[in-house]
Amino acid sequence: MKRREFLKLSAIVGAGAATPGLMTGCASPRLPGTGEVETSPTVCNVCFWRCAGTVYKEDGQPWKIEGNPGDLHSEGRFCTRGSGGLGMYRDPDRLRQPMLRVTENGRQTFKPVSWDEALDFIASRMNGIAETHGDDRLCLLSHGVGGAYFRRLLAAFGSTGFAQPSFAQCRGPRDVGFALTFGEGVGSPDRTDMEKSRCIVLIGSHLGENLHNSQVQTWIKAVANDATVITVDPRFSVAAGKSRYWLPIRPGTDMALLLAWIHVLIHEGLFDRDYVARYTTGLEQLAEHVLPFSPEWAFLETGIEADLIRETAREMARHAPATLVHPGRHVTWYGDDTQRSRAIAILSALLGSWGREGGYFIPESVQLPGYPTPEPPEPRSDWMAEVQKDYPLAPVGITNVIIEDSIGDDAFFKGWFVYGTNLPYSIPASAAQIEAAAQSLDLLVVVDTMPYAITGYADVVLPECTYLERLDPIRNSPERQPSLAVSFPAFEPRYDSKPAWWIAKQIAERLGLGAHFPWDDYAEELDWQLQQVGSSLDEMRRLGVKNFPRTTAQYFEPGGAREFRTPSGRIELYSETLAAYGYDPLPGYTPPTRPPERYFHLNYGRAPAHTFGRTINNPTLFELMPENAVWVNPLVARDFGLRSGDYVQLRNQDGVTSNRVRVRVTERIRPDSVYIVHGFGHRDPRLRLADQRGADDNDLMTRVLIDPIMGGTGMRGNFVTLVPEEQLA
């Protein structure tokens, strides 16, 4: 018998629960808002943008959620997903009680237990790991604000291991690429000044479909102001439909286009000479480096006409510095991702748009002090030097590397806390490694609101209440204007779920670490923090959002000196840091692998109704989009004998096959590519709405292209063919 068998909670979690209903009865309800209405400030947790809004209850029951007009993240408007946040609260498939893995009659199963029993078990296992291996051998894998409490807990214990999939599986290459160039990253929310842009370049960025709220709104304002939009995408996306130029690039050749644009700017003298002379270093090396990368050369790689490459480069220069070459968000594509982000940063520097109006503004946040707690002990080891020694330029934890270093008796990590992230659906080609790590770990704790696949590997499953039922850390995101926002519980926690702060505090007290959570109610910490900046919890309960005046300039002072946080103190077009570590100091180009005959590039993206796979089971959002579809070019559809509405399976280059997925025949996709929305294809009866709905792109990503600089997992090197329904038997 395996040390830790994969278990499903359906027999326990779903016991006695009715099948989720999507339609109300036929009787006419009274008009909304005619009953007794109560409101509570909230900060949405459906995605990381964390827009501030207001929850409305009528006669004590959920009614609606709206944006806060004073919030720069939302501008008073919630997106589709944020408006559907009540579905998270209502979801009947939520985790309801703590579960402990036990063996009964020779079989492993999950047993419902009290909170005391679950927390005592965790504390005992943590002490056991410390005694046997050391108190530095625990790790937190997290996505979401509540992870901060467990990070505090583990640091107090002696463990600082920490990673978020949002780095190595999403934005990490741009963080590293921009930091190598400018000395700092783009931040989150992105510091893009699109409302004032005169030209916006989107490279595989699905604005209008990913619905990063304020970013979409400022982009639409720019479009309404007749800004030039240049979209580079193999698919005619929503953004392409708003563009003056659509460049349907051959997949995997984006670097060739970027190098050709740099070539045109330098060799036609279109770059911002004063900005480059004042702030940058490495122009001579860059000019020599890009000399071979002419638009004619790039045409042969990208399929984009040389004249169009020149025309779009000149259009960028014409509007500079109010030209924004968007950095993207999910940028782990082909393994050259840090260098591709470097190329975008270099292009931005040549245009003089970093720190300039219409390009990238300088964000500012409130100087909010942390609540006074004891300093955590100095860790007995440098886990990053031990575990991530192959990626010294990665500034934070790399999830996929941590998983690898949790396998075997000699693995560094012996225990995981997994908060708010469904690892098998977040990390490509990870199922076998997660299974192997689960067999090696002495403790695996999962804290979540839903019974996602990762819970099947846990020793203990702890049900967290949703963001609508708890206090969260103060939102203090860098923005155009400093602001604070607080989320208050609109409802009592359903079932036997608890907030993450309570869970972490209870474990800390069992370990003798209660001084690191020195209050009875987390509200005490928030109120203390707010009072240090002239506010209070009572004030924030009235306002929801409080904006503060800027204390620094939003853009570079014209003609002023500037010190950058790079080794040279300047914007580094040529990176001495990369050269010192044995990497190419300037971005280069490697042609992508082409798909085999009758196979197609697997492209994927986002949809307005969902946040990855975490909202597919949300009853409200499920109604809007219950499954994904595979986009197929008409030439391909004719070759395979397919029509819109037919069902197929996708089979990748390694023989992995998806669930059934509906076909959408459209000229909006290149003939060498297919496209699906990410997050579908769950195979889990515990998620009674999401189970078996659509295809899972993550499962088809068995060819992972590792970024050699920061360790990210490039996911766009996979190919699929179409297996028509009549061949599925």
Secondary structure, 3 states (H helix, E strand, C coil): CCCCCCCCCHHHHCCCCCCCCCCCCCCCCCCCCCCCEEEEEEECCCCCCCCEEEEEEECCEEEEEEECCCCCCCCCCCCHHHHCCHHHHHCCCCCCCCEEEEEECCEEEEEECCHHHHHHHHHHHHHHHHHHCCCCCEEEEECCCCHHHHHHHHHHHCCCEEECHHHHHHHHHHHHHHHHHHCCCCCCCCCECHHHCCEEEEECCCCCCCCCHHHHHHHHHHHHCCCEEEEECCECCHHHHCCCEEECCCCCCHHHHHHHHHHHHHHCCCCCHHHHHHHEECHHHHHHHHCCCCHHHHHHHHCCCHHHHHHHHHHHHHHCCCEEECCCCCCCCCCCHHHHHHHHHHHHHHCCCECCCCCECCCECCCCCCCCCCCCCCCCCCHHHHHCCCCCCCCCECHHHHHHCCCCCCCCCCEEEEECCCHHHHCCCCHHHHHHHHHHCCEEEEEECCCCHHHHHCCEEEEECCHHHCCCCCECCCECCCEEECCCCCCCCCCCCECHHHHHHHHHHHCCCHHHCCCCCHHHHHHHHHHCCCCCHHHHHHHCEEECCCCCCCCCCCCCCCCCCCCCCCEECCCHHHHHCCCCCCCCCCCCCCCCCCCEEEEEECCCCCCCCCCCCCHHHHHHCCCCEEEECHHHHHHHCCCCCCEEEEEECCCCECCCEEEEECCCECCCEEEEECCCCCCCCCCCCCCCCCCCCHHHCCCCEECCCCCCEECCCCEEEEEEHHHCC
